[in-house]
């Protein structure tokens, strides 16, 4: 039995043949094992989290729990459907976040500390958790109310105007979050290093894009992991570098990272990402409208505008997201490859490029030999060996 489970575990965790040999050219056996162990746990946590989420929504939909909560909210709100919906949605959100709290605490705090990746105290972690919850309350409750306004007005075709309004909201959020939401979690300061700044300007000229706002984030207060990203558009567009990256990488290596982020800008990946999200959301709402009608016919909800249908809506969006994850990741990995190739052309420094990939994989405990299913389901970026191969 034990041998069988070991065999099964190694089959589930194994990368494609030849991967280990390729990994050994850049990483020690200890580094490979550590990355496998860290990321293996994260794959497992993703699976457990998905099952818990699924069970939570199914119980709410098929057990009388959701209807009881709806009756209580409606009794409390009197004849104000928006208040009943707000109360119901707030209870749902709080229950959901509390249910996931042990998993998030284990994965996001204890495990990160066990692997020496976190620099954050427990108090700080809970402050972040609270801020996240508050943000969800502020953003989600009005959005749900807006959505249900359309559902109550036209129970059949509500998804058309709702999709349009949510598309505008997504655009506003993509524009505003770099200046309104991100600063709640990090402090951003303009890149101080004058030499790097000069490189940024020259890179931007070569990339043929307007000089970017390049900011440094104080990520070291939370983690030792290094990262960089590009966000916002119009006046809020910016490239953000974690201070953990700036502390560890040489100027040549930071230039490679910047060139990658500029590659995203050259290919307009932010716009494309927002556009794809809007299209996906409109399709998902159309499917949700059908599910609402099915729920009404089955007697799970009294009518499409019934607040008790909210778990049905969330489950629909959750399942659609889950089944389209491989497709979403194919698009994301395609964008990342494009940005990598652009970085190689812009920075023109193959050796620094490879060194950055290896260093980032090491410091972030990447799985250097990820199983194919994990790449399909969870990898927004190509695995490190593929990125090294692109550079080579
Ligand atoms: Zn990228």
Boltz pocket constraint, residues with backbone or C-beta under 6 A from the ligand:
constraints:
  - pocket:
      binder: B
      contacts: [[A, 228], [A, 260], [A, 261], [A, 264], [A, 336], [A, 339]]
      max_distance: 6.0
